[in-house]
Every structure is written in C-alpha cells, then in structure tokens.
C-alpha cells in the first residue's frame, strides 16, 4: 500500500499557474492525477509511468498541464498553466500497478485530495 499526500492547492485567478505535488510514502508505481468538481464525477487529468515517461493527458488540459516526477524523492508534480475557472475542483493523485491512463477503477491507492479554485 502506498500513502499519497497532495499539496500546493489554492485560490487562483484565470490565467495563473500553479504546481501541485503528490508525495508518496513508499514506492509509487504509475501515478495519475484526477479531479472532481462539485456535482460532477471524478475525471482523469494526467498520468505518468513509474519511470517518468509517456505522460498522458485528458484533452481538456492538453497543452496547459504538465505531469512529471522526481523518482528519487517519490514525488509527482502537476504543473498547471493558463488556469481556467472550469479547472476548479478537488485534485487527487492515485497509484496503479497497471495503468497511467484514464481508467480510474485500476487505481488502488488514493490521496485525500486538495482544493484548487480558479476565479474569473
């Protein structure tokens, strides 16, 4: 089991940048970032393999968000640029042994999430 803790959220304005961090206690394998807006289902945002290669993005964030990881520090980052009000959500990271893409049922360990709010 991997314990994941997110940090870096906050209240931003449209067009701002923000970097989220996900620190894993223990070795996280493939990692995905997800988000859940009020009254909406949780959706996939971005994922990265255990070696930090092959980043994969949802269409809604492609070109604006960048996922990366520091394997030595067991930390996965989500750099969010050109933020929009529709990016407002609780962002969570999750670990999977089999995927880094958008099948959330295949992710086993989840962080508690962190709020990101973007005002217009």
N, C-alpha and C positions, 0 to 999 in steps of 0.2 A: 504494500500500500504506500502511496505517495501523498504527502501532505503539501497542499499548494496554497500560497498566500499571495493575493494580489495587492498592489499598491499603486499610487500615482494618480488616482482619480481626482475629480474636482469639478468646479463650475467654470465653464469657458464661454467664450463668445465665438460666434460663427467666424470661420477663417483662421482661428487659433490652431496651435499644435499642442499635443500632449503625448507623453510617453507613459504607458502602463508597464509595470513589472510583475512578473509571476515568479516567485521564489519557491523552489521545490526542496523539501527535506527528503533526501534520498534521490535516487537517480530517476528523473522523469524520462520517459521514452518519447514517443511522438506527442506533441502538445498542440492543442487547439485553443483559440480564443473564441468565445461565444458572447452573445449579448441578448438581453431581454428587456424590451421596452414595456411600459405599462400597458396591460391588457393585450399583449402580443405574445406569441410563442417565442421561446428561445431560438435564436438563429446563429448559424455559423458565421464567423467573421474571417478568420485566417488560421492556418495551421502550418507546422514545420516538423520535419523529421527529427529523429533522435540525433542525427549528425549535423543538424542545422542546414540541411539542403532542401531543395524542392519546395520553397514556400508556395502556399496555395491560398487564394483569396476568394471571398464572395464578390460577385460582380459589383455590389453596392459600394465596396470600399477599394476596389482595384485602382491603383494609381494614386491613392491617397494614404493608405495604411501600409506599413511595412512590419513584418514579423521577423524577429531574429532571436538568437540565443547565445548565451555565454555558457558553454558546457562546463567549463572549469568552475563556474560559480553557481551552476544549477539554476540559472535564471533565464527566463524567456521574456522578451520585450515585445510590445506592440506600439510602434510609433504611429501616431495618428496626426495627419496634417490636413489642412483645409477642412476643418471640422464643420459639420452642418447640424442644424437643430435636430434633424432626423437621426443623428448618431447618439442622441440621448438615450441611455439605457444603463442597466447594470451589466458590467463586463466580468466574465469569469474565464479562468483558464482551466483546462482539463487535460488529463493524461490518457493516452491509449497505447496499447501494445500492437495494434493492427492498422491504424489509420491516422492520418493527419488532415483528412478532408472532412466533408460535411455530413457525416453520419453520426449524429450525436449519441445514438444508442451504443456505439462502440467505444465510447469514452467511459472510463471507470471511476477515476478519482477526480473530484472537482474542488476548486476553491470556493470560498463563500461569496466572492464577487465584490465589485467595487463600483460605486456610482460615478457615472460621467454625465454631466448635464451641459448642454450647449444651448446658449440663448441666441436669439436672432438680433 
